[in-house]
């Protein structure tokens, strides 16, 4: 068997692939966080809870209503977005004038409540979500086996991230969002309904987290704690990439997934902490993040 | 039903003002930033097609008056009628849609948007907006720089862009805050020509201006503000007689 630095190449490729899958989820979640932070000035600590909610909605759709994977890709994120709209309109709205800290505390509280509800109902053990038939099996790439579903997750996440980036940076709709992020008061004085834009931005951001949850359901188990497990890493990703930078969030997410995968191969003991070590180093050298602008 | 009330108001106004309809009528306007009370009962009226200035020292409340009209201050009381519609209780995006175009003091060009994206950002608020081609003829520099990042433009180009984008929206009332500030004399001259052309086209213009020599030949009337109130009104034909007084107020 071929080896690189004493590591079998099969193990290396395998871990890189898992890293890429994780990185795709990091990218999708941190992208939503970055968009929300840009427009609302709120660090959305409930992001992980919305991700978990997306996974649970898709599990519920399947088990209670018999609605399969493809429809839940559409319906579960819409459900999550609607919950987001209610939360933005009834609670978050009152905090925009205040320090970031208040939004962070509120969303942290919301995350605990949402998680608590699901734990109460489903306990802490995971619920399995069966793969759709079409994704069973794997591609044989010669040097490694690539499970079909993982390939789909990577492709889908990257496509969604690219589409989001394109809409924000290259379209008319995106120019509203960019201008609103810079100076919401002036944009509103020009006649654009900024409060509505803010609500929709939040709905979109958490909907993206929900979509991540649906994609994740067959990979990991559907578990009330799946959100809080991933969200800490995702916050590290956003800090490393730079708050409010769209492209930064995407690239950093994928890169850190890969770095985590590599660490698992070469020094497994550090794989859980490597992201935070990188975060500390980046904060020391570039406090605004790799892609962030100093303010 | 709304249309009925509107036309009724127009009719009564036409009866009281035989000359021209009022484009902007501000009565007893008070405005606050948080706890601090900035405007103390500002009243003035601008008829359709008129150009007026708000003069005064820094901190007299001129910029705040514009912001209060747009709904950008904190609490406001009094009355602001824009094209005969009461605007005091409206959200800012609805106020703009009554036909107001705003050019802020800091110009408000968005750095994450290209020149052309800045130009196209604003929604239509009236019927007779100028087309992008017309605007590029009026401001040829903007066409050359249309793909540049908004804040990479020179100060003069940014000011032209800030003007051009509100002319595209069809707004018929323009609120212009210190448009000549920090610009080279040749650009100030260009702006003077633009303003004159706009006035000839029938725009109603409210200017906050530090540069009195720029504003004097353009304006129909000057309002001098002090301590958040209108302290004096000087009509165009009174300028020569009241120069002494103006200098005193403005501390020139």
Interface residues (C-beta under 8 A of the other chain):
Chain A: X172 X175 X176 X178 X179 X181 X182 X183 X185 X186 X187 X188 X189 X190 X191 X192 X193 X194 X195
Chain B: X70 X71 X72 X91 X92 X93 X95 X96 X97 X102 X104 X108 X110 X111 X112 X113 X117 X120 X121 X122 X123 X125 X169
